[in-house]
Amino acid sequence: MAVVPVPQMADRIAALMQNRLGIGGRGLSAKLRRGGRFLPRPIRADARTVAEAAAMAENPKLARRIDDVGVSRAYHRCVLHLERIAPDQRKRGLALSMVSSVMVSLLVVGLLALTVLKLRGFL
């Protein structure tokens, strides 16, 4: 298995976040700040680990302190999760969620109106 440099790992995760989740920004850390809430907590922590390692890789003295095995595991978990996300299904799920919340609100308002009319003696 070929060793992938840490900055390339961060770029790959950032590209997947752009394509799959529609999160903009420059670099992985910016994308995590803007849209990290769309990721589950363990995956967000793994992505943060890769982002911190990418920042450390820019400095030669700090680059020696990077845990390559831990960063590699975090990278693979992030990529596996992000590749499973289908952008069209995510959008469809958001639309269905919005429509269902509007329908429930209309149902509650209708039942409330019927109850008031019944108590007032109009029905």
N, C-alpha and C positions, 0 to 999 in steps of 0.2 A: 504494500500500500504506500503510495506516494505521500510525502509530508507536504501539507498545504501551509504556506506562510499565514501567520495570524491576520495581517491586513487583508489578505484575500478572503479569509473566512468571514471577517467583518463585512466586507463588500458583498459577499454572497448573501449573507443574512439580510443586509440592508436592501439588496435588490429583490429578494423574496418578499420582504415586508412591503416594498413599493408595489410589486405586481399582485400579490395575493390580498393584501389588506388595504391598498390604496393610500398608504401613509407617505407623505412627502417629507423632504428635509435632506440635508447633506450629511451623509455618514450615519453610522449605526446609532451612535449616542443621541443624535438629534432626532432620529426616527423613534427611538425609545421614549424620549421626552414627549414627543408629539402624540404618539399612538400606542404606547406601551400598555395602556389599559385594555387593548383588544387581545392581548396575549394572556394566557393563564399565568399565575404567579411563578410556578417553577420555570416555565419557558422564559418569562421575563428576566428572572434571575440568571438563567444561562446566557441569555443574550447580553445582559449587563456584564457578565464575566468575560465574554468575548470582546465586548467594547473596551473594557478596562485593559485587557491584554493587548488589544490593538494600539491603545494609547501608550502602553508601556513599551511596545515593540519599536516605537519611534526613537526611543532613547537607548543607545547601545548598552549602557550600564544596567538599566532597568530590564532590558530584554532578556538578560540572563536569569532573572528571577521569575520568569513566566513558567507556570506549571503546564507544560505541553500536553500532558495526558488529560488533565482536568479541562483545559480549554478545548481539546479535541472532542471530549465527551459532550461538553456543553454545546459545541458547534453542531455535532451530529444530532443531538436532541432537538435543537432549534430548527435545523433543516428538515428533519423528519416531520415535525409538527407543521411547519409552514408549507411544506409540499402537499400535505393532506388537505389544505384549505382550498376549496374551489370558489373563486371570486363570484361567479354567478349565483351559486347557492347561498353565499353570504348575503348578497344583495336581495335575493328572493326572501330569505329569512327575515331580514330587516323590514322589508315591505309587508310581509304577512304579520309581523309583530305589530307594526303600526296600524294596519287595518283592523286587527283583532282588538287592539286597545280602543280604537274609535268605536267599534261595534259594541263593546262592553259598556262604554260610557253612554252611548245612545240607549242601550237597554236599561241601564240604571235610571237615566233621566226619564224615560218613558214609564217605567214602573213607579217612579216617584210622582209623576204627573197623574197617573191613574189612581194612585193612593190618595192624593190630595182631592181629586175630583170625587172619589167615593166617600171620603170623610165629609166633604162639603154638601153632599147630597145631590150632586148633579148626575150621578150614574146609578 
